[in-house]
């Protein structure tokens, strides 16, 4: 699913440098990425997804040479093949729950919005306990509810790869368990690959493998 080789990346203005000699993640694996802040965990997710491009080296994601694609092709690939769960949700506060879930289909011609997709969005919302809040604006949701909306949005295109950046950040223990249950139940049922940056060391045993950036 993911192959990284001889990766080098720099933030010229910030003095940050990341090197990954080799990293392979198999299809269907659930992998946790851990380590101190500032070691490049989120940067790795951004490189795998094509949000960023390396200075050198190669990144192949779902058989696509992401590091060699131009910007437009990376965007199209990302929205079709990768579900992104951002640390800060990245939801639009003025839109409803349903419209936020459907957002990938409204902003890219790479996806086609139809009645089947809308039905799937409602099913996902029901699955995470948000079906009674589809018309509610995001600004009226709790942190845990916002996280569940963000997960629904990421799952809607039925992606073969999920990249999650601190999916349980700032959540209480009850909501942390709920979010992890949703993710791992989906991964188990669909065979989706999961790569998650996390500080939840108490839950590492739920993953197939841990990559430590320490």
C-alpha positions in Angstrom: 0.0 0.0 0.0 2.7 2.5 1.0 6.4 2.4 0.1 8.8 5.2 1.1 12.5 5.0 0.0 15.4 7.4 0.7 13.0 10.2 1.7 14.5 13.6 2.6 12.4 16.7 3.4 13.3 20.1 4.8 11.4 23.2 5.9 14.0 25.8 4.8 12.7 28.5 7.1 12.3 26.4 10.2 15.4 24.3 10.3 13.3 21.1 10.3 14.7 18.0 8.5 13.1 14.6 8.0 14.8 11.5 6.6 13.2 8.1 6.2 15.4 5.5 4.6 12.7 2.8 4.1 9.1 2.4 5.2 6.6 -0.1 3.9 3.0 -0.5 5.0 1.0 -3.4 3.7 -2.6 -3.1 2.5 -5.0 -3.7 5.4 -2.5 -2.8 8.1 -3.3 -0.5 11.0 -0.1 1.3 11.9 0.4 3.8 14.7 3.0 6.5 14.4 4.3 7.8 17.7 7.1 10.0 19.1 7.7 13.5 20.6 6.3 16.6 19.1 8.3 18.1 16.3 9.8 14.8 15.0 7.9 14.8 11.7 4.9 12.5 12.3 2.4 14.9 10.7 4.9 15.7 8.0 5.1 12.1 7.1 1.3 11.9 6.7 1.4 15.0 4.5 4.1 13.4 2.3 2.3 10.1 1.9 -0.9 11.9 0.9 0.9 14.3 -1.5 0.0 17.4 0.4 3.8 18.0 0.5 6.5 16.7 -1.8 10.0 15.5 -0.7 13.2 17.1 -1.6 14.4 13.7 -2.7 13.4 10.1 -2.5 10.3 8.3 -3.7 6.8 7.7 -2.2 4.4 5.2 -3.7 0.9 5.2 -2.3 -1.7 2.6 -3.5 0.5 1.8 -6.5 0.8 5.5 -7.5 4.1 7.4 -7.5 2.8 10.3 -5.4 6.1 12.0 -5.2 6.3 12.3 -9.0 2.8 13.6 -9.7 2.1 17.3 -10.4 -0.1 19.3 -8.0 -3.4 18.8 -9.8 -2.9 15.0 -10.2 -1.9 14.7 -6.5 -5.1 16.5 -5.4 -7.2 14.3 -7.6 -5.4 11.2 -6.3 -5.8 12.3 -2.7 -9.5 13.0 -2.8 -10.2 9.7 -4.6 -8.0 7.3 -2.7 -7.2 8.8 0.8 -9.4 9.6 3.7 -7.8 12.4 5.8 -8.7 13.0 9.4 -7.1 16.2 10.5 -6.0 17.1 14.0 -8.0 20.3 13.9 -11.0 18.8 12.2 -11.0 21.3 9.2 -14.7 21.5 9.2 -16.7 24.5 7.9 -18.5 26.0 10.9 -21.2 27.7 8.8 -22.2 24.4 7.1 -24.4 21.7 8.5 -23.2 18.3 9.6 -24.5 16.7 6.3 -22.9 19.4 4.1 -19.6 18.9 5.8 -19.7 15.2 5.3 -20.5 15.7 1.6 -17.9 18.4 1.2 -15.3 16.3 -0.8 -17.9 15.7 -3.4 -18.7 19.4 -3.7 -15.1 20.7 -4.1 -13.6 18.2 -6.6 -14.6 17.0 -10.1 -12.8 13.8 -9.3 -15.8 12.7 -7.3 -19.5 12.5 -8.4 -22.2 13.5 -6.0 -25.4 11.5 -6.5 -28.3 10.0 -4.5 -26.2 6.9 -3.6 -23.5 9.1 -2.1 -26.0 11.1 -0.1 -27.6 7.9 1.2 -24.1 6.6 2.2 -23.4 9.9 4.0 -26.6 9.5 6.1 -25.8 5.9 6.9 -22.3 6.9 8.1 -23.8 9.6 10.3 -26.3 7.1 11.8 -23.4 4.7 12.4 -21.6 7.3 14.5 -24.6 8.5 16.3 -25.1 11.8 14.4 -28.2 11.0 12.3 -30.3 13.3 14.5 -28.0 16.3 13.9 -27.6 16.3 10.1 -29.0 19.8 9.8 -27.2 21.2 12.8 -24.3 23.7 12.0 -20.9 22.6 13.1 -20.5 25.5 15.5 -23.2 24.0 17.7 -21.4 20.7 18.1 -19.2 19.4 20.9 -15.5 18.4 20.2 -16.5 14.7 20.2 -19.3 15.3 17.8 -17.1 17.3 15.5 -14.5 14.5 15.4 -17.2 12.0 14.4 -18.3 14.3 11.5 -14.7 14.6 10.4 -14.4 10.8 10.4 -17.6 10.4 8.3 -16.3 12.9 5.8 -13.0 10.9 5.5 -14.9 7.6 5.1 -17.5 8.7 2.6 -15.5 8.0 -0.6 -14.7 4.5 0.8 -11.0 5.1 0.5 -8.4 2.3 0.5 -6.2 4.4 2.8 -7.0 6.4 6.0 -4.5 8.9 7.3 -5.4 10.2 10.8 -3.5 12.9 12.6 -4.3 12.6 16.3 -7.9 11.4 15.7 -8.6 11.4 19.5 -6.7 14.6 20.4 -8.5 16.7 23.1 -11.2 14.1 23.7 -12.2 12.6 27.0 -11.7 8.9 27.6 -15.3 8.0 26.7 -15.1 9.8 23.3 -11.6 8.5 22.7 -12.9 4.9 22.9 -15.9 5.7 20.7 -13.7 7.3 18.0 -11.3 4.4 18.0 -14.1 1.8 17.9 -15.5 3.6 14.8 -12.1 3.6 13.0 -11.1 0.0 13.8 -14.6 -1.4 13.1 -14.5 0.3 9.7 -10.9 -0.9 9.0 -11.8 -4.4 9.9 -14.9 -4.5 7.8 -13.5 -2.8 4.7 -9.8 -3.9 4.7 -8.8 -0.3 4.6 -5.2 0.6 5.6 -4.9 2.9 8.6 -1.9 5.1 9.4 -2.5 7.1 12.6 -0.4 9.6 14.4 -1.3 9.2 18.1 -0.2 9.9 21.6 -2.7 7.4 23.0 -0.2 4.8 24.2 -2.8 3.0 26.2 -4.4 2.0 22.9 -1.4 0.9 20.9 -2.3 -2.7 21.3 -5.2 -2.2 18.9 -2.7 -1.5 16.1 -0.9 -4.1 14.0 2.4 -2.2 14.2 4.0 0.8 15.8 6.4 3.2 14.1 8.3 5.2 16.7 9.9 8.5 15.7 11.7 8.8 19.1 
